[in-house]
Each structure stands twice: as structure tokens, then as C-alpha cells.
């Protein structure tokens, strides 16, 4: 999965911000969302995201997987990613 060419990514003190250059809409990701996006855009999948979230944050496996699936759904629905 990769960000579309029209999507800009900015690191912030709190996480990341994605800006869709086509629509002007933006999405702010907290630290867990930022980690998940990094994993996904580095070739990871929902399972690897869930594993990293449980390793690095105090979150259970079921919640981590649910959050990873939700993030992927938002990224796809918003047209922010290819693949």
C-alpha cells in the first residue's frame, strides 16, 4: 500500500497529517495511527500493524487488529492510497 501521488504527508510533534491535494481535505493521525501508516506503506499488512501496535502500545490484540482494519478502510474510502 502506498500513498497516492496527490497526497502530502507531514510529520508533526503529535503524529502525522495527510493532505489530499485533490480535495483539500486533511487527516490527522495520532502516534498509533502514524505507526500503522508507516507499517502499511512499508509493505506491512493488517496483521503486522496489529503486532506492532501491541508491541509498542498498551493495547490488546483484538483492539489493535480492529483499529488497523478501520484505518485501512478510511484510507481506501478516502482515496488516499493505491494498492
VMD Tcl script that draws the C-alpha trace (Angstrom):
set ca {
  {0.00 0.00 0.00}
  {1.31 3.44 -0.84}
  {0.03 6.98 -0.61}
  {-1.31 8.41 -3.85}
  {0.90 10.98 -5.56}
  {-1.62 13.73 -4.75}
  {-1.37 13.07 -1.01}
  {1.17 15.02 1.04}
  {2.48 13.70 4.34}
  {3.76 15.98 7.08}
  {5.31 14.83 10.36}
  {4.11 16.73 13.42}
  {5.04 16.71 17.09}
  {1.99 14.53 17.72}
  {1.99 12.22 14.68}
  {1.33 12.88 11.01}
  {-1.02 14.89 8.82}
  {-2.18 13.70 5.41}
  {-3.37 16.32 2.91}
  {-5.31 15.31 -0.17}
  {-4.20 17.79 -2.84}
  {-7.23 16.95 -5.00}
  {-9.86 17.86 -2.41}
  {-8.04 20.00 0.15}
  {-9.19 17.65 2.93}
  {-6.76 16.59 5.61}
  {-6.49 13.82 8.17}
  {-4.52 14.00 11.40}
  {-3.01 10.76 12.68}
  {-2.09 10.24 16.32}
  {1.03 8.25 17.27}
  {-0.69 4.87 16.87}
  {-2.15 5.86 13.50}
  {1.25 7.13 12.41}
  {2.92 3.85 13.33}
  {0.19 1.94 11.50}
  {0.58 4.07 8.37}
  {4.37 3.60 8.45}
  {3.93 -0.16 8.66}
  {1.34 -0.25 5.86}
  {3.38 1.92 3.49}
  {6.48 -0.19 4.18}
  {4.80 -3.31 2.83}
  {3.07 -4.46 6.01}
  {-0.48 -5.70 6.32}
  {-3.21 -5.56 8.96}
  {-1.61 -8.43 10.89}
  {1.82 -6.80 11.04}
  {0.25 -3.49 12.06}
  {-1.65 -5.21 14.87}
  {1.54 -6.90 16.05}
  {3.48 -3.63 16.11}
  {0.67 -1.84 17.94}
  {0.51 -4.50 20.66}
  {4.32 -4.49 20.96}
  {4.68 -0.71 21.25}
  {1.46 0.45 22.93}
  {-0.72 -0.84 25.74}
  {-3.42 -2.30 23.53}
  {-4.83 -5.79 23.19}
  {-4.52 -7.84 20.01}
  {-8.23 -7.69 19.15}
  {-8.38 -3.91 19.54}
  {-5.13 -3.46 17.58}
  {-6.46 -5.51 14.68}
  {-9.79 -3.69 14.71}
  {-8.04 -0.31 14.69}
  {-5.73 -1.40 11.85}
  {-8.69 -2.58 9.77}
  {-10.53 0.69 10.44}
  {-7.53 2.77 9.35}
  {-7.15 0.79 6.13}
  {-10.87 1.24 5.41}
  {-10.64 5.02 5.90}
  {-7.51 5.33 3.74}
  {-9.12 3.34 0.92}
  {-12.53 5.02 1.16}
  {-10.93 8.48 1.11}
  {-8.84 7.54 -1.93}
  {-5.59 8.32 -0.14}
  {-3.80 5.09 -1.07}
  {-3.08 2.83 -4.02}
  {-2.86 -0.91 -3.56}
}
mol new
graphics top color blue
foreach p $ca { graphics top sphere $p radius 0.5 }
foreach p [lrange $ca 0 end-1] q [lrange $ca 1 end] { graphics top cylinder $p $q radius 0.2 }
display resetview
